[in-house]
Amino acid sequence: MKKIIYKRTNIQNRTIVLWYVLIFFSFSNCNDFLEIDDPIGQIPHEEVFMNETTATASITSLYGKLRDEVLINGNSSGMGVLMGLYADELDYYGAQGDFYENLFFHNVIASDPTVESIWAKAYNLVYMSNAALEGLENSDQFSMDFKNKLRGEALFVRGLVHFYMVNLFGDIPYPKTTDFIMNSQIHKIPVNLVYENILEDLNEAKSLLGDEYISGERIRANRWVVSALLARVYLYMGRWQDAEQESSNIIDNTTLFSLEIDLNEVFLKESRSTIFQLKPGNSGSNTEEAAIYIFDSPPPPFVALSPNLIEAMESNDLRKTEWIGEVSDGTQSWYYANKYIQQFNTGTSMEYSIVFRLAEQYLIRSEARANQNNIVGAQQDLNVIRNRAGLDNTLAITQEELQQAIVKERRFELFTEQGHRWFDIRRFGIASQILEPIKPGWSVTDILFPIPESELLINPNLAPQNSGY
């Protein structure tokens, strides 16, 4: 059976002393985020947080992990592909019997190596974030302003990882230490407490970070990036007023952010609608999303957009013509996401992988307003997105109609971006309604992934297993 192959590392098994971890993540997967002259392994752990360059490396490497391995990466192990297949967004055309086919048909099991990898890599990044936080806390070498910025970024990453994990697995641990004994015996906590911990991390991060983008490019967290995640978290929690406030903070900042009128410019690295993006690892490289989704000859080699997505879009929707490509053999057509178009190295990178962008904030605010019965405000925000796509104003006039219209608009605006479609149909409680007719293996318990079997064997405190597995 063909599967994604990863060398697995459990945080419970990490008995390596802190300096090995710090040296590893200070220099691996950073590439263009920073330039370090010191060879790997030659900086003792106590010196990592005595030097601004290596301390910064410990933080920028967290973004490198997100870009290359963890949850929101643009390759085949990222949320865009995995949850696109799990929902009704992508169809599968790859090898029979592998994890992707099992995912597509909802035959996921608790012993699958890819499920184990998602869990292990996410908590490895949490461990790295905690190591950085502890290193900063114990260092007296930096100004408070410098330490605050790096601490804010580490807290943001920790909150971001847990946001995705709680939506994939439900009740999960929230480790805040590198202590091996504590982590090896850690308990799951309920979803509502996970969210409270996420909010605690993000609100502290927001208080520590400034308004400016640290590097000039939009590739490291600042206060606006944290607000973007907070708006999403509050939306998922049903805290409508808070979600509206956070999204309004960003939308109203017209000095930094504005919607690109030309849809072809939305995903360029200089786009003013971008709030946060992940920079490619090598000079001149572009996004992995383009390489994954685009194909130029039939049949699709791996995945293609579901025909139902294309058929559900209005005929004059510009996103249908600008963000979707078509390949035909003369009798049948297949469709691919064409948001990112640069598949190869272009000498100078043209596209970075976008994590947060302004259009989502308009849709968040529209939904938050609809749930507060602010019909006019919700319509206005929804129409901003519709009008840019060449569509007329929404005809939805009631709260229920608006909620349905927002789900549809999110489907057409955010397809193949970090699993939005799956998380939307899950939180709106319509996953069974949508997937049962088209997914023979669908079960209501598929709303959550299984806790990896290997993790339960190592740490019984993670029991019970999620229902259905």
C-alpha positions in Angstrom: 0.0 0.0 0.0 1.4 3.4 -1.0 1.4 5.9 1.8 2.9 9.2 2.8 6.2 8.2 4.5 7.4 10.2 7.5 9.9 9.3 10.2 7.7 9.5 13.3 8.7 11.3 16.5 6.4 11.6 19.5 6.8 14.4 21.9 6.4 11.9 24.7 9.6 10.1 23.5 11.7 13.3 23.4 14.3 12.8 26.0 16.8 14.9 24.1 18.1 17.8 26.0 16.8 21.2 25.1 19.9 22.3 23.2 19.5 19.6 20.5 15.9 20.8 19.9 16.9 24.5 19.8 19.9 23.9 17.4 17.7 21.8 15.2 14.9 24.3 14.8 17.2 27.3 14.7 18.7 26.1 11.5 16.4 23.7 9.7 13.6 24.8 7.3 14.5 28.4 7.6 16.2 29.0 4.3 15.2 32.5 3.1 13.7 33.5 6.4 17.2 34.2 7.7 20.8 33.7 7.0 23.1 32.1 9.6 26.8 31.6 9.2 27.3 29.2 12.1 27.3 25.5 11.2 24.6 23.3 12.6 25.4 21.9 16.0 28.2 24.3 17.0 26.1 26.7 19.1 25.6 25.4 22.7 22.0 25.7 23.9 22.8 28.5 26.4 24.0 30.7 23.6 20.9 30.4 21.4 19.1 33.0 23.5 22.2 35.2 24.0 22.3 36.3 20.4 19.5 38.2 18.5 20.3 36.3 15.3 20.0 32.8 16.7 17.1 33.8 18.9 15.3 35.1 15.8 16.2 31.9 14.0 14.4 29.9 16.7 11.2 31.8 15.9 11.5 32.0 12.1 12.0 28.3 11.9 8.5 27.9 13.4 7.2 29.4 10.2 9.4 27.1 8.2 7.8 24.1 9.9 4.3 25.5 9.1 5.3 26.0 5.5 7.0 22.6 5.0 5.3 20.1 7.3 2.6 21.2 9.6 -1.2 21.5 8.9 -1.2 24.5 6.6 1.7 23.6 4.3 0.8 23.7 0.6 1.8 20.2 -0.3 -0.1 16.9 -0.3 -0.1 16.7 3.5 -1.6 20.1 4.1 -5.2 20.9 5.0 -6.0 22.1 1.5 -5.6 18.7 0.0 -6.5 16.5 2.9 -9.7 18.3 3.9 -10.6 19.1 0.4 -10.7 15.4 -0.3 -12.5 14.7 3.0 -15.2 17.2 2.1 -16.9 17.8 -1.3 -14.2 20.0 -2.8 -11.7 17.7 -4.4 -12.0 14.4 -6.3 -9.2 11.8 -6.1 -7.5 10.3 -9.1 -4.3 8.9 -7.6 -3.1 5.4 -6.6 -5.7 3.0 -5.3 -5.5 1.9 -1.7 -3.5 4.7 -0.3 -4.4 7.1 2.5 -5.8 9.8 0.1 -8.3 7.3 -1.3 -9.2 6.2 2.2 -9.6 9.9 3.2 -11.8 10.6 0.1 -14.1 7.6 0.8 -14.1 8.2 4.6 -12.2 5.0 5.5 -9.8 6.6 7.9 -8.5 4.4 10.7 -6.7 5.2 14.0 -3.5 3.3 13.0 -2.9 5.1 9.7 0.6 6.6 9.6 -0.7 9.9 8.1 -3.1 10.5 11.0 -0.1 9.7 13.3 2.0 12.1 11.3 -0.5 15.0 11.5 -0.6 14.6 15.3 3.1 14.1 15.8 4.3 17.0 13.6 1.7 19.4 15.1 2.8 18.6 18.6 6.4 18.7 17.6 5.8 22.3 16.5 4.0 23.0 19.8 7.1 21.6 21.6 9.4 23.9 19.6 7.2 26.9 20.4 7.3 26.0 24.1 11.1 25.6 23.9 11.4 29.1 22.4 9.1 30.6 25.0 11.1 29.0 27.8 14.4 30.1 26.2 13.2 33.7 26.0 11.8 33.7 29.5 15.2 32.5 30.9 17.3 34.9 28.9 18.4 38.3 30.1 20.3 39.3 27.0 17.7 41.2 25.1 15.6 44.3 25.4 12.0 43.7 26.6 10.7 44.9 23.2 12.8 42.3 21.3 11.7 39.5 23.7 8.1 40.6 23.5 8.0 40.4 19.7 9.5 36.9 19.6 7.3 35.7 22.5 4.2 37.0 20.7 5.2 35.1 17.5 5.7 31.9 19.4 2.3 32.3 21.2 0.7 32.9 17.8 2.1 29.7 16.3 1.1 27.7 19.4 -2.5 29.0 19.2 -2.7 28.5 15.4 -1.6 24.9 15.7 -4.1 24.1 18.4 -6.9 25.8 16.4 -6.5 23.3 13.6 -5.9 20.4 15.9 -9.1 21.0 18.0 -11.1 21.2 14.8 -9.7 17.9 13.5 -9.6 15.9 16.7 -12.0 17.5 19.2 -10.7 17.2 22.8 -6.9 17.4 22.8 -4.0 18.3 25.1 -2.7 21.8 25.3 1.0 21.4 26.4 2.7 24.6 27.6 6.0 23.1 28.7 8.9 21.1 27.4 8.9 19.0 30.5 9.1 15.4 29.4 7.4 13.8 32.4 4.4 16.2 32.3 4.0 15.9 28.5 4.2 12.1 28.6 1.2 12.0 31.1 -0.8 14.9 29.7 -4.6 14.7 29.6 -7.0 15.8 26.9 -9.1 18.8 27.8 -12.6 19.6 26.4 -13.0 21.7 23.3 -14.2 24.7 25.1 -11.1 24.8 27.3 -8.9 24.3 24.3 -10.5 27.4 22.8 -10.0 29.3 26.1 -6.3 28.4 26.0 -6.0 29.5 22.3 -7.6 32.9 23.3 -5.2 33.3 26.2 -2.2 32.7 23.9 -3.6 35.0 21.1 -4.6 37.8 23.3 -1.2 37.9 25.0 0.4 37.7 21.6 -1.7 40.6 20.4 -0.6 42.7 23.4 3.0 42.0 22.8 3.2 42.5 19.0 3.3 45.8 17.1 1.4 47.0 14.1 4.3 46.8 11.6 5.4 43.8 9.7 8.8 42.9 11.2 10.6 42.0 8.0 8.7 44.3 5.6 7.1 41.3 3.9 3.9 39.8 5.4 5.6 36.6 6.5 5.8 37.0 10.3 3.0 37.6 12.8 2.1 41.1 14.0 -0.9 42.4 15.7 -3.0 42.3 12.5 -2.1 38.7 11.8 -3.2 37.8 15.4 -6.4 39.7 14.9 -7.1 37.7 11.7 -6.8 34.4 13.6 -8.8 35.8 16.6 -11.6 36.8 14.3 -11.8 33.2 13.0 -11.6 31.7 16.5 -14.3 34.0 17.8 -16.5 33.1 14.7 -16.0 29.3 15.4 -16.9 29.9 19.1 -20.1 31.9 18.2 -18.8 35.0 19.9 -20.3 37.2 17.2 -19.6 40.6 18.6 -15.9 39.8 19.2 -15.6 38.3 15.7 -17.0 41.4 14.2 -14.7 43.7 16.2 -11.5 41.8 15.3 -12.4 41.6 11.6 -13.4 45.3 11.6 -10.0 46.2 13.0 -8.4 44.8 9.9 -11.0 45.9 7.3 -10.9 49.5 8.6 -7.1 49.6 8.3 -7.1 50.8 4.8 -3.5 52.0 5.1 -2.3 48.4 5.1 -5.1 46.4 3.6 -7.4 46.7 0.6 -9.1 44.2 -1.7 -7.4 43.6 -5.0 -10.0 44.4 -7.7 -8.2 42.2 -10.3 -8.7 38.6 -9.2 -5.4 37.8 -10.9 -3.5 39.9 -8.4 -5.0 38.4 -5.2 -2.4 35.7 -4.8 0.7 37.6 -5.8 3.2 38.1 -3.0 2.7 41.9 -3.0 -1.1 41.7 -2.8 -2.5 44.3 -0.4 -5.3 41.9 0.5 -2.8 39.5 2.1 -2.6 39.6 5.9 -0.2 36.7 6.4 1.7 34.4 4.1 4.4 31.7 4.1 7.5 32.5 2.1 8.9 29.7 -0.1 12.0 28.0 1.2 14.3 28.6 -1.8 15.1 31.7 -3.7 12.9 32.1 -6.8 10.5 29.3 -5.7 6.8 29.8 -5.6 4.0 27.9 -3.9 3.6 24.2 -3.5 -0.1 24.7 -4.1 0.4 25.5 -7.7 2.5 22.3 -8.2 -0.1 20.2 -6.4 -3.3 21.4 -8.1 -2.4 22.4 -11.6 -2.2 19.7 -14.3 -2.0 20.2 -18.1 -3.1 16.9 -19.5 -5.9 14.5 -18.8 -6.7 12.6 -16.7 -5.7 14.3 -13.4 -2.6 12.6 -11.9 -3.7 13.2 -8.3 -6.6 15.5 -7.4 -9.1 17.7 -9.3 -11.8 20.1 -8.3 -15.2 18.5 -7.8 -17.5 19.2 -10.8 -20.2 20.0 -8.3 -18.2 23.0 -7.2 -18.0 24.4 -10.7 -21.7 23.6 -11.4 -22.8 25.4 -8.2 -21.1 28.6 -9.2 -23.1 31.3 -11.1 -22.3 31.4 -14.8 -20.9 34.9 -14.7 -18.8 34.4 -11.5 -15.3 35.7 -12.4 -13.8 33.3 -9.9 -15.0 30.6 -12.2 -13.0 31.9 -15.2 -10.0 33.4 -13.3 -9.4 30.9 -10.5 -10.3 27.6 -12.2 -8.5 25.9 -15.0 -10.0 23.3 -17.4 -8.3 20.3 -19.1 -10.3 18.3 -21.6 -9.7 15.1 -23.7 -12.3 16.2 -26.2 -15.2 14.3 -24.5 -14.7 15.0 -20.8 -13.4 17.9 -18.8 -11.5 18.1 -15.5 -11.0 21.2 -13.4 -8.1 22.4 -11.2 -7.5 25.3 -8.8 -5.7 28.1 -10.6 -5.4 30.6 -7.8 -1.6 30.1 -7.7 -0.2 29.9 -11.3 3.6 29.7 -10.9 4.5 26.0 -10.7 8.2 26.4 -11.1 11.2 28.6 -10.0 10.8 32.0 -11.6 14.2 33.5 -10.5 12.3 35.9 -8.3 9.4 34.5 -6.3 6.1 35.8 -7.5 3.6 34.0 -5.2 3.7 33.1 -1.5 1.3 30.7 0.2 -1.5 32.8 1.8 -2.8 31.9 5.2 -5.0 34.9 6.0 -6.4 37.4 3.5 -8.9 40.2 3.6 -11.7 38.5 1.8 -12.1 36.0 4.7 -12.4 38.9 7.1 -15.3 40.4 5.1 -17.0 37.0 5.2 -16.3 36.6 8.9 -17.8 40.0 9.6 -20.8 39.3 7.4 -21.6 36.1 9.3 -21.0 37.7 12.7 -23.4 40.5 11.7 -26.0 38.2 10.4 -26.0 36.3 13.7 -26.5 39.6 15.5 -29.5 40.3 13.1 -27.6 43.2 11.5 -29.1 42.3 8.1 -27.9 45.4 6.2 -24.4 45.2 7.5 -24.2 41.5 6.7 -25.5 42.1 3.2 -23.0 44.9 2.6 -20.0 42.7 3.6 -21.2 39.8 1.5 -21.8 42.1 -1.5 -18.2 43.4 -1.3 -17.0 39.9 -2.1 -19.8 39.2 -4.6 -19.4 42.4 -6.5 -15.6 41.9 -6.9 -16.5 38.5 -8.5 -18.7 40.3 -11.0 -21.9 39.2 -9.3 -25.0 41.2 -8.3 -25.9 42.0 -4.7 -27.2 39.1 -2.7 -31.0 38.5 -2.6 -30.8 37.1 0.9 -32.9 39.2 3.3 -33.5 37.1 6.4 -31.0 35.8 8.9 -31.4 32.2 7.7 -31.1 33.2 4.0 -27.9 35.1 4.8 -26.4 32.3 6.6 -27.0 30.0 3.7 -25.7 32.6 1.3 -22.5 33.1 3.4 -21.8 29.3 3.4 -22.1 29.3 -0.4 -19.9 32.4 -0.8 -17.2 31.0 1.4 -17.2 27.8 -0.7 -16.6 29.8 -3.9 -14.1 32.3 -2.4 -12.0 30.1 -0.2 -11.8 26.8 -2.1 -8.5 24.8 -1.7 -7.3 27.2 1.0 -6.4 25.3 4.3 -9.5 23.2 4.5 -12.1 26.0 4.9 -14.9 24.1 3.2 -14.6 21.1 5.5 -14.4 23.2 8.6 -17.4 25.3 7.4 -19.8 22.3 6.8 -18.6 20.8 10.1 -19.3 23.9 12.2 -22.6 24.7 10.4 -23.8 21.1 11.2 -24.4 20.3 7.5 -21.6 17.8 6.9 -24.0 14.8 6.9 -26.5 16.5 4.7 -23.8 17.3 2.1 -21.6 14.3 2.3 -23.9 11.3 2.9 -25.3 11.3 -0.6 -21.9 11.4 -2.3 -19.6 9.6 0.2 -20.5 5.9 0.6 -18.3 5.5 3.6 -19.6 8.6 5.4 -20.6 8.2 9.1 -21.7 10.9 11.5 -18.7 10.1 13.7 -16.4 11.1 10.8 -16.9 14.7 12.1 -13.6 14.1 14.0 -10.4 12.3 13.1 -9.3 9.4 15.4 -6.7 10.0 18.1 -3.7 8.1 16.7 -3.7 4.6 18.1 0.1 4.8 18.9 -0.5 7.9 21.0 -3.2 6.2 23.0 -0.8 3.2 23.7 2.0 5.6 24.8 -0.3 7.8 26.9 -3.6 6.3 28.2 -4.6 9.7 29.5 -5.5 10.6 25.9 -8.4 8.1 26.1 -11.2 7.7 25.3 -10.8 7.3 21.6 -13.1 9.5 19.5 -16.4 7.8 18.7 -16.6 5.6 15.7 -12.9 4.4 15.8 
